[in-house]
Amino acid sequence: MLYEYRRYEVNPGKKPELDARFRDLTLPLWEKHGMKAVGLFDVEVGTMTNEFHYILAWESLAERERIFPQFLADPEWVEGRAASEANGPLALRVHNQIWRPAPFSPLR
């Protein structure tokens, strides 16, 4: 099992719009494409409270390489993302990492 971690640096004032996009568009499309969300997180305490984090689970890199492009090319995603950013981008930057659990990790 691999885990994909993404951290969004949200543009000031855009967090409610980003939340709405994830709730109403992204999560249903992930389900449609068979993507497995482990969790979505807001910062409760820390220096960067204008961030949003999520983790996806993948069986392998091959699974991610097959499914993620299908999600990105889905017309509903393309149109919905464009509409959600009609008044400007929601995120300043998106950071992405693929994690492999350590041999002694309780999360496998």
Buried (B, 14 or more C-beta within 10 A) or exposed (E): EBBBBBBBEBBEEBBEBBBEBBEEBBBEBBEEBEBBBBEBEEBEEEEEEBBBBBBBBBEEEEBBEEBBEBBEEBEEBEEBBEEBBEEEEBBEEEEEEEEEEEEEEEEE
